[in-house]
Amino acid sequence: MTDTRSLTTPAATLAYDVRGPLPPTDPPALMLVAAPMTAEGFTSLAAGFDDRTVITYDPRGLGRSTRHDHSTAHTPEQNAEDMHRIIAELGIAPVDVFASSGGAVSALALVAAYPDDVATLVAHEPPMLALLPDADRAFAAEKATHAIYHEKGWGHGMASFIALSSWKGELTDEFAAAPPPDPAAFGLPSEDDGSRDDPLLSGVSDAITAYEPDVDAVLAAPTRIVLAVGADSAGLLTDRTTAAVAGAFGQEPVVFPGGHGGFLGGEFGQQGDPEAFAVRLREVLDET
């Protein structure tokens, strides 16, 4: 059974979900976070942890969470603050956290700012472009995707994003010189619906991909940090960023089933293997 709650902060009203008892029984509560993905993306993965209390939430300004800070920007620091407020509201620290994509970036910011909040963090494919050896090219490609989106609309912007995220290896002159991809090649619409507020494509989440972790603060925390990457992501952008983050912490990434959305079970039209993913996550969380 899912108990949906809300928490009003100075910046937003956050919608979050609690599956399982409060206070949680042993082991600690498991928080599943992502950005800009909302809580519904974890429906299948959460089903694999029906023996634990599981917390999910919609980041501010996304899904059911509304904001009243007069901003459209998404930053790791604000997401970390929101996660901390939910943990504090429930009185469940320390929690285990599985965090994917932009959520993994925000979770590292959470550990740096609130080191007693998290027991184990599994950070899955954090897209920290600043740590790449070809960071300048990665940021240029990101800005080009934003420009295409603002010029031509969602389908064209998403096609550009897919081309970037599916490129293997360092970004070359060949990649930079390639013409913008045709949305139809990815089954995307070419028509412009006029909207320009997509959190992934509009540029409002640039602070997440530009974030650099406070390595000293994270290493000083009592939190166990695990960097995770999908088996199908080998050579792709988020595989390379994960390796770079892991290297900053003196680690090698652990491998999970599937790719960037390996935990999805049809949510948002993407099919991973959530059952196998949950088994692997349980193994990693149970390690000492």
TORKOL-4160 file (C-alpha; in steps of 0.2 Angstrom, whole numbers, padded with zeros to 4 digits, m for minus):
288
<pt num="1" X="0000" Y="0000" Z="0000"/>
<pt num="2" X="0006" Y="0017" Z="m0005"/>
<pt num="3" X="0004" Y="0032" Z="0007"/>
<pt num="4" X="0005" Y="0048" Z="m0003"/>
<pt num="5" X="0010" Y="0064" Z="0008"/>
<pt num="6" X="0015" Y="0082" Z="0005"/>
<pt num="7" X="0028" Y="0093" Z="0013"/>
<pt num="8" X="0028" Y="0112" Z="0012"/>
<pt num="9" X="0045" Y="0120" Z="0012"/>
<pt num="10" X="0050" Y="0138" Z="0009"/>
<pt num="11" X="0053" Y="0134" Z="m0009"/>
<pt num="12" X="0040" Y="0121" Z="m0014"/>
<pt num="13" X="0026" Y="0109" Z="m0009"/>
<pt num="14" X="0034" Y="0091" Z="m0011"/>
<pt num="15" X="0024" Y="0076" Z="m0015"/>
<pt num="16" X="0031" Y="0060" Z="m0009"/>
<pt num="17" X="0026" Y="0042" Z="m0006"/>
<pt num="18" X="0029" Y="0030" Z="0008"/>
<pt num="19" X="0027" Y="0011" Z="0005"/>
<pt num="20" X="0029" Y="0001" Z="0021"/>
<pt num="21" X="0029" Y="0004" Z="0039"/>
<pt num="22" X="0034" Y="0020" Z="0049"/>
<pt num="23" X="0046" Y="0019" Z="0058"/>
<pt num="24" X="0054" Y="0007" Z="0046"/>
<pt num="25" X="0059" Y="m0010" Z="0052"/>
<pt num="26" X="0077" Y="m0017" Z="0050"/>
<pt num="27" X="0085" Y="m0014" Z="0037"/>
<pt num="28" X="0083" Y="0005" Z="0035"/>
<pt num="29" X="0071" Y="0014" Z="0023"/>
<pt num="30" X="0076" Y="0014" Z="0005"/>
<pt num="31" X="0074" Y="0030" Z="m0004"/>
<pt num="32" X="0073" Y="0030" Z="m0023"/>
<pt num="33" X="0077" Y="0046" Z="m0032"/>
<pt num="34" X="0080" Y="0053" Z="m0049"/>
<pt num="35" X="0080" Y="0069" Z="m0059"/>
<pt num="36" X="0071" Y="0075" Z="m0069"/>
<pt num="37" X="0061" Y="0058" Z="m0068"/>
<pt num="38" X="0047" Y="0058" Z="m0056"/>
<pt num="39" X="0042" Y="0045" Z="m0043"/>
<pt num="40" X="0031" Y="0035" Z="m0055"/>
<pt num="41" X="0047" Y="0029" Z="m0064"/>
<pt num="42" X="0051" Y="0018" Z="m0049"/>
<pt num="43" X="0035" Y="0009" Z="m0048"/>
<pt num="44" X="0042" Y="m0007" Z="m0054"/>
<pt num="45" X="0058" Y="m0006" Z="m0045"/>
<pt num="46" X="0049" Y="m0003" Z="m0028"/>
<pt num="47" X="0039" Y="m0018" Z="m0031"/>
<pt num="48" X="0055" Y="m0028" Z="m0028"/>
<pt num="49" X="0057" Y="m0021" Z="m0011"/>
<pt num="50" X="0040" Y="m0025" Z="m0003"/>
<pt num="51" X="0050" Y="m0031" Z="0013"/>
<pt num="52" X="0057" Y="m0013" Z="0016"/>
<pt num="53" X="0050" Y="0004" Z="0018"/>
<pt num="54" X="0052" Y="0013" Z="0002"/>
<pt num="55" X="0052" Y="0032" Z="m0001"/>
<pt num="56" X="0050" Y="0040" Z="m0017"/>
<pt num="57" X="0046" Y="0059" Z="m0022"/>
<pt num="58" X="0043" Y="0071" Z="m0036"/>
<pt num="59" X="0057" Y="0084" Z="m0037"/>
<pt num="60" X="0051" Y="0102" Z="m0035"/>
<pt num="61" X="0042" Y="0109" Z="m0050"/>
<pt num="62" X="0040" Y="0091" Z="m0058"/>
<pt num="63" X="0025" Y="0080" Z="m0057"/>
<pt num="64" X="0014" Y="0083" Z="m0042"/>
<pt num="65" X="0027" Y="0094" Z="m0033"/>
<pt num="66" X="0024" Y="0112" Z="m0035"/>
<pt num="67" X="0036" Y="0126" Z="m0032"/>
<pt num="68" X="0033" Y="0144" Z="m0026"/>
<pt num="69" X="0051" Y="0150" Z="m0026"/>
<pt num="70" X="0048" Y="0159" Z="m0043"/>
<pt num="71" X="0062" Y="0149" Z="m0051"/>
<pt num="72" X="0062" Y="0136" Z="m0065"/>
<pt num="73" X="0080" Y="0130" Z="m0062"/>
<pt num="74" X="0085" Y="0113" Z="m0055"/>
<pt num="75" X="0100" Y="0111" Z="m0045"/>
<pt num="76" X="0108" Y="0097" Z="m0035"/>
<pt num="77" X="0109" Y="0108" Z="m0019"/>
<pt num="78" X="0090" Y="0112" Z="m0020"/>
<pt num="79" X="0086" Y="0093" Z="m0023"/>
<pt num="80" X="0098" Y="0088" Z="m0009"/>
<pt num="81" X="0089" Y="0101" Z="0003"/>
<pt num="82" X="0072" Y="0094" Z="m0002"/>
<pt num="83" X="0077" Y="0076" Z="0001"/>
<pt num="84" X="0084" Y="0080" Z="0018"/>
<pt num="85" X="0068" Y="0089" Z="0023"/>
<pt num="86" X="0058" Y="0073" Z="0018"/>
<pt num="87" X="0070" Y="0062" Z="0028"/>
<pt num="88" X="0069" Y="0074" Z="0043"/>
<pt num="89" X="0050" Y="0075" Z="0042"/>
<pt num="90" X="0049" Y="0056" Z="0043"/>
<pt num="91" X="0063" Y="0054" Z="0056"/>
<pt num="92" X="0070" Y="0040" Z="0047"/>
<pt num="93" X="0089" Y="0044" Z="0045"/>
<pt num="94" X="0100" Y="0036" Z="0040"/>
<pt num="95" X="0092" Y="0029" Z="0025"/>
<pt num="96" X="0099" Y="0019" Z="0011"/>
<pt num="97" X="0097" Y="0028" Z="m0006"/>
<pt num="98" X="0097" Y="0022" Z="m0024"/>
<pt num="99" X="0099" Y="0037" Z="m0035"/>
<pt num="100" X="0099" Y="0037" Z="m0054"/>
<pt num="101" X="0105" Y="0050" Z="m0067"/>
<pt num="102" X="0102" Y="0068" Z="m0060"/>
<pt num="103" X="0096" Y="0060" Z="m0044"/>
<pt num="104" X="0113" Y="0052" Z="m0042"/>
<pt num="105" X="0121" Y="0069" Z="m0043"/>
<pt num="106" X="0109" Y="0077" Z="m0031"/>
<pt num="107" X="0112" Y="0062" Z="m0019"/>
<pt num="108" X="0130" Y="0065" Z="m0018"/>
<pt num="109" X="0126" Y="0083" Z="m0014"/>
<pt num="110" X="0115" Y="0077" Z="0000"/>
<pt num="111" X="0129" Y="0066" Z="0007"/>
<pt num="112" X="0141" Y="0081" Z="0007"/>
<pt num="113" X="0128" Y="0093" Z="0015"/>
<pt num="114" X="0120" Y="0081" Z="0027"/>
<pt num="115" X="0132" Y="0066" Z="0030"/>
<pt num="116" X="0121" Y="0058" Z="0044"/>
<pt num="117" X="0106" Y="0056" Z="0032"/>
<pt num="118" X="0112" Y="0042" Z="0021"/>
<pt num="119" X="0119" Y="0025" Z="0026"/>
<pt num="120" X="0123" Y="0018" Z="0009"/>
<pt num="121" X="0121" Y="0028" Z="m0007"/>
<pt num="122" X="0121" Y="0018" Z="m0024"/>
<pt num="123" X="0124" Y="0032" Z="m0037"/>
<pt num="124" X="0118" Y="0025" Z="m0054"/>
<pt num="125" X="0125" Y="0034" Z="m0069"/>
<pt num="126" X="0127" Y="0052" Z="m0063"/>
<pt num="127" X="0129" Y="0063" Z="m0079"/>
<pt num="128" X="0143" Y="0074" Z="m0072"/>
<pt num="129" X="0150" Y="0081" Z="m0088"/>
<pt num="130" X="0163" Y="0092" Z="m0079"/>
<pt num="131" X="0173" Y="0077" Z="m0074"/>
<pt num="132" X="0176" Y="0071" Z="m0092"/>
<pt num="133" X="0192" Y="0073" Z="m0101"/>
<pt num="134" X="0182" Y="0080" Z="m0116"/>
<pt num="135" X="0171" Y="0091" Z="m0105"/>
<pt num="136" X="0171" Y="0106" Z="m0116"/>
<pt num="137" X="0165" Y="0096" Z="m0131"/>
<pt num="138" X="0151" Y="0088" Z="m0119"/>
<pt num="139" X="0145" Y="0105" Z="m0113"/>
<pt num="140" X="0145" Y="0111" Z="m0131"/>
<pt num="141" X="0135" Y="0096" Z="m0137"/>
<pt num="142" X="0123" Y="0099" Z="m0122"/>
<pt num="143" X="0121" Y="0117" Z="m0127"/>
<pt num="144" X="0118" Y="0112" Z="m0145"/>
<pt num="145" X="0104" Y="0101" Z="m0140"/>
<pt num="146" X="0096" Y="0115" Z="m0130"/>
<pt num="147" X="0097" Y="0126" Z="m0145"/>
<pt num="148" X="0089" Y="0114" Z="m0157"/>
<pt num="149" X="0075" Y="0111" Z="m0144"/>
<pt num="150" X="0072" Y="0130" Z="m0142"/>
<pt num="151" X="0072" Y="0132" Z="m0161"/>
<pt num="152" X="0062" Y="0117" Z="m0167"/>
<pt num="153" X="0053" Y="0109" Z="m0152"/>
<pt num="154" X="0053" Y="0093" Z="m0142"/>
<pt num="155" X="0055" Y="0080" Z="m0155"/>
<pt num="156" X="0070" Y="0088" Z="m0163"/>
<pt num="157" X="0078" Y="0092" Z="m0146"/>
<pt num="158" X="0075" Y="0074" Z="m0140"/>
<pt num="159" X="0083" Y="0067" Z="m0156"/>
<pt num="160" X="0098" Y="0077" Z="m0153"/>
<pt num="161" X="0099" Y="0071" Z="m0135"/>
<pt num="162" X="0097" Y="0053" Z="m0140"/>
<pt num="163" X="0111" Y="0055" Z="m0153"/>
<pt num="164" X="0122" Y="0063" Z="m0139"/>
<pt num="165" X="0118" Y="0050" Z="m0126"/>
<pt num="166" X="0121" Y="0035" Z="m0138"/>
<pt num="167" X="0138" Y="0041" Z="m0144"/>
<pt num="168" X="0151" Y="0029" Z="m0139"/>
<pt num="169" X="0168" Y="0035" Z="m0133"/>
<pt num="170" X="0175" Y="0053" Z="m0133"/>
<pt num="171" X="0166" Y="0066" Z="m0143"/>
<pt num="172" X="0175" Y="0069" Z="m0159"/>
<pt num="173" X="0175" Y="0082" Z="m0173"/>
<pt num="174" X="0165" Y="0069" Z="m0183"/>
<pt num="175" X="0151" Y="0070" Z="m0169"/>
<pt num="176" X="0152" Y="0089" Z="m0169"/>
<pt num="177" X="0151" Y="0091" Z="m0188"/>
<pt num="178" X="0136" Y="0079" Z="m0190"/>
<pt num="179" X="0119" Y="0087" Z="m0195"/>
<pt num="180" X="0105" Y="0087" Z="m0182"/>
<pt num="181" X="0096" Y="0070" Z="m0182"/>
<pt num="182" X="0079" Y="0067" Z="m0190"/>
<pt num="183" X="0066" Y="0064" Z="m0176"/>
<pt num="184" X="0058" Y="0051" Z="m0187"/>
<pt num="185" X="0073" Y="0040" Z="m0186"/>
<pt num="186" X="0069" Y="0038" Z="m0167"/>
<pt num="187" X="0050" Y="0037" Z="m0169"/>
<pt num="188" X="0048" Y="0055" Z="m0163"/>
<pt num="189" X="0037" Y="0069" Z="m0169"/>
<pt num="190" X="0044" Y="0082" Z="m0180"/>
<pt num="191" X="0029" Y="0094" Z="m0177"/>
<pt num="192" X="0032" Y="0108" Z="m0164"/>
<pt num="193" X="0019" Y="0109" Z="m0150"/>
<pt num="194" X="0026" Y="0126" Z="m0145"/>
<pt num="195" X="0031" Y="0121" Z="m0127"/>
<pt num="196" X="0049" Y="0125" Z="m0121"/>
<pt num="197" X="0048" Y="0120" Z="m0103"/>
<pt num="198" X="0055" Y="0102" Z="m0104"/>
<pt num="199" X="0067" Y="0100" Z="m0089"/>
<pt num="200" X="0079" Y="0089" Z="m0099"/>
<pt num="201" X="0080" Y="0099" Z="m0115"/>
<pt num="202" X="0078" Y="0117" Z="m0110"/>
<pt num="203" X="0093" Y="0121" Z="m0100"/>
<pt num="204" X="0085" Y="0123" Z="m0083"/>
<pt num="205" X="0095" Y="0107" Z="m0077"/>
<pt num="206" X="0112" Y="0113" Z="m0083"/>
<pt num="207" X="0118" Y="0115" Z="m0065"/>
<pt num="208" X="0116" Y="0096" Z="m0062"/>
<pt num="209" X="0127" Y="0091" Z="m0077"/>
<pt num="210" X="0139" Y="0104" Z="m0072"/>
<pt num="211" X="0140" Y="0099" Z="m0054"/>
<pt num="212" X="0157" Y="0093" Z="m0047"/>
<pt num="213" X="0156" Y="0083" Z="m0031"/>
<pt num="214" X="0164" Y="0089" Z="m0015"/>
<pt num="215" X="0175" Y="0074" Z="m0014"/>
<pt num="216" X="0183" Y="0078" Z="0003"/>
<pt num="217" X="0166" Y="0081" Z="0011"/>
<pt num="218" X="0158" Y="0065" Z="0004"/>
<pt num="219" X="0173" Y="0054" Z="0009"/>
<pt num="220" X="0172" Y="0062" Z="0027"/>
<pt num="221" X="0154" Y="0056" Z="0029"/>
<pt num="222" X="0150" Y="0039" Z="0037"/>
<pt num="223" X="0140" Y="0035" Z="0021"/>
<pt num="224" X="0146" Y="0020" Z="0010"/>
<pt num="225" X="0146" Y="0026" Z="m0008"/>
<pt num="226" X="0144" Y="0014" Z="m0022"/>
<pt num="227" X="0145" Y="0020" Z="m0041"/>
<pt num="228" X="0134" Y="0010" Z="m0052"/>
<pt num="229" X="0133" Y="0008" Z="m0071"/>
<pt num="230" X="0122" Y="m0002" Z="m0083"/>
<pt num="231" X="0130" Y="m0017" Z="m0093"/>
<pt num="232" X="0122" Y="m0010" Z="m0109"/>
<pt num="233" X="0129" Y="0007" Z="m0106"/>
<pt num="234" X="0147" Y="0002" Z="m0110"/>
<pt num="235" X="0156" Y="0017" Z="m0119"/>
<pt num="236" X="0141" Y="0028" Z="m0118"/>
<pt num="237" X="0141" Y="0046" Z="m0111"/>
<pt num="238" X="0134" Y="0040" Z="m0094"/>
<pt num="239" X="0146" Y="0026" Z="m0093"/>
<pt num="240" X="0161" Y="0038" Z="m0095"/>
<pt num="241" X="0154" Y="0050" Z="m0082"/>
<pt num="242" X="0151" Y="0036" Z="m0070"/>
<pt num="243" X="0169" Y="0030" Z="m0072"/>
<pt num="244" X="0175" Y="0048" Z="m0069"/>
<pt num="245" X="0165" Y="0050" Z="m0053"/>
<pt num="246" X="0171" Y="0033" Z="m0047"/>
<pt num="247" X="0189" Y="0037" Z="m0051"/>
<pt num="248" X="0187" Y="0053" Z="m0040"/>
<pt num="249" X="0182" Y="0042" Z="m0026"/>
<pt num="250" X="0195" Y="0029" Z="m0029"/>
<pt num="251" X="0183" Y="0016" Z="m0035"/>
<pt num="252" X="0178" Y="0005" Z="m0050"/>
<pt num="253" X="0159" Y="0006" Z="m0054"/>
<pt num="254" X="0149" Y="m0010" Z="m0050"/>
<pt num="255" X="0138" Y="m0016" Z="m0065"/>
<pt num="256" X="0119" Y="m0017" Z="m0065"/>
<pt num="257" X="0108" Y="m0025" Z="m0078"/>
<pt num="258" X="0102" Y="m0015" Z="m0093"/>
<pt num="259" X="0106" Y="0003" Z="m0097"/>
<pt num="260" X="0102" Y="0020" Z="m0090"/>
<pt num="261" X="0084" Y="0015" Z="m0087"/>
<pt num="262" X="0088" Y="m0003" Z="m0083"/>
<pt num="263" X="0076" Y="m0002" Z="m0068"/>
<pt num="264" X="0061" Y="0003" Z="m0078"/>
<pt num="265" X="0047" Y="m0009" Z="m0081"/>
<pt num="266" X="0037" Y="0000" Z="m0095"/>
<pt num="267" X="0036" Y="0017" Z="m0086"/>
<pt num="268" X="0038" Y="0031" Z="m0099"/>
<pt num="269" X="0038" Y="0018" Z="m0113"/>
<pt num="270" X="0054" Y="0011" Z="m0108"/>
<pt num="271" X="0057" Y="m0008" Z="m0104"/>
<pt num="272" X="0072" Y="m0013" Z="m0093"/>
<pt num="273" X="0073" Y="m0028" Z="m0082"/>
<pt num="274" X="0067" Y="m0022" Z="m0065"/>
<pt num="275" X="0066" Y="m0039" Z="m0057"/>
<pt num="276" X="0085" Y="m0042" Z="m0061"/>
<pt num="277" X="0089" Y="m0024" Z="m0056"/>
<pt num="278" X="0081" Y="m0026" Z="m0039"/>
<pt num="279" X="0090" Y="m0042" Z="m0036"/>
<pt num="280" X="0107" Y="m0034" Z="m0040"/>
<pt num="281" X="0102" Y="m0018" Z="m0030"/>
<pt num="282" X="0098" Y="m0029" Z="m0015"/>
<pt num="283" X="0115" Y="m0038" Z="m0017"/>
<pt num="284" X="0124" Y="m0022" Z="m0017"/>
<pt num="285" X="0115" Y="m0015" Z="m0002"/>
<pt num="286" X="0118" Y="m0030" Z="0008"/>
<pt num="287" X="0136" Y="m0030" Z="0006"/>
<pt num="288" X="0147" Y="m0023" Z="0020"/>
